[in-house]
Amino acid sequence: MNRSAIRSRVVVFVLSLSVSCVLFSRDAGSQVGLWATHSHDAQHTAVSSVTSQPLSTIHWHVPVDLAPPTGEILIHYGSPLITAANTVIVPVKTGANSFRVEAHNGTTGKGLWTENTSYLSPSASFVLGLGPTLFGNRLFVPDIAGRVLVRTDPNSAQGTVAHLYFYGQKSYLADPQTYQQNILINTPLTTDAAGNLFFGFVALGPTPIGLVSGLARVTPDGKGTWVSAAAISGDSAITKVAMSCAPALSNDGSTLYVAVDNQDFGYGYLIALDSTTLEVINHVRLSDPSSGLDATFTDASSATPTVGPDGDVYFGVLENPFPSHNDRGWLLHFNSDLSKQKIPGSFGWDDTASIVDASLVAGYHGKSKYLLMTKYNNYAGINTGDGHNRIAILDPNVTENDPVIPTTKVMREVITKLGVTPDPSFPNFPGAVREWCINTAAIDPFTKAVMANSEDGKLYRWDLTTNKLSEVITLSGGIGEAYTPTVIGRDGTVYGINDAVLSAIGK
């Protein structure tokens, strides 16, 4: 598509900081063991740079919710982050809609410091998690009024705190109550290799400077820019960046990817923007690959774009009509500028695909240099769903007939692994098992394995050389909860969330 024809309006502000000097280091991407953001990095690959420890014992654990609901947990808890010095940053929900971040020693679990944030989660069918990010020696945390809290020295008990306002501190100070009531961050934060910060925000009401729901960018030298979701989609009916959709960046950092939509269970677009100017490179109205109708977006999802090593982009949506695909959705697949739609995957709902180097999977002799790991549930009682819930390794470049709608071509299954715990909730569905409870797995290329959490309360190691669940550890008695991230720490400790508790697991 002609770039000039869909160029978006970009609004620029010079930011003020609440402390005089907040400097950004430029080596975040090179720090071994760093888990900087949701699904590890700005491409959301979920690939660890260190070897995971055996799943032998729980070293320590901390709650991620001080007031969890009884029964099913419809909350997307934010991803733990790991510094290169092995400090674990834990987002914690402290009340119905209140949050803080805690820092713990990764080895002992000892608390190092706690920082409250005034962040408020926008209203959604699943409560949004708090989504911080790390860059160099700074931790960035969503805060109230669309501002970002910046804490220095996350490895130290002592650190200074500043605030960034993408629309300018002067504007905020002129009418703080209006901004606190009307401007909310609605995605995890993402930083690029130069320290530029990206996130989505919603405008719930008018502001003196006319903010409209959209995407914000903050530069290391204190300049804020934003674009409205409607402008970048070219569609006046679009109302926001998709809830919980962490922006993703191309491998060279030049292109930014984000999804936008018009409402819960509405339609939406995937957008590619110039990461420096926020000018639109391309936008694509997403469609169901089987019916050709608009794909469905829902505020219950935490799906985010994944960028492959070749630059291809993957993003999950729900099917339309629903639930024609058994509530599995689709993993849509595009080239780097979104000008070409490629083979879809057969599961996309509330999942961020992980990147698996093809050499890790024994017996794979195809031509693809990398494969995709995705959740692959087939929910019992939804359309033709049989409850045979799986995780899968898929070849993004080779097709097969879809297992639910055979007339649609999808990515070929390389290997899959069925869950192991029977689900007594579905006695009329033989072989039904508890579903996989992840919105992103963790990939360990050193042991050629995937770390994946299950709704049965257990964390599993999926050995890609044997296609077996080679290790398992029990985290809880099992509970229906929203999908959560899995993380590998600096020393190889594996972190999983189950029943509103973060457990640190290793040898």
Secondary structure, DSSP 4 states (H G I P E B T S, - for coil): --GGGGPPP-EEEE---SSS-----S-GGG-TT-B-BTTBSTT---B-SSPPPPS-EEEEEEESBSSPPSSSB-B-PPPPEE-TT-EEEEEEEEETTEEEEEEEETTT--EEEEEEE---PPP-SSBPPP--EEETTEEEEE-GGGEEEEEE-TTSS---EEEEETT-HHHHHHSHHHHHHHEEE-S--EE-TT--EEEEEEE-S--TT---SEEEEE-TTSEEEEEEHHHHHT-TT--EEPTT---EE-TTS-EEEEEEESSTTB-EEEEEEETTT--EEEEEE-B-TTT-SBPBB-TT-----EE-TTS-EEEEEB-SSTTTTTT--EEEEE-TTS-SB-PPBS--TT---EEEEGGGSTT--SS-SEEEEEEE---TTSTT--S--EEEEEEEEEEEE-SSSTTSEEEEEEEEEE--SB-TT-TTSTT-BPPB-EEE-EEETTTTEEEEEBTTSEEEEEETTTTEEEEEEE-SS---B--EEEEE-TTS-EEEEETTEEEEEE-
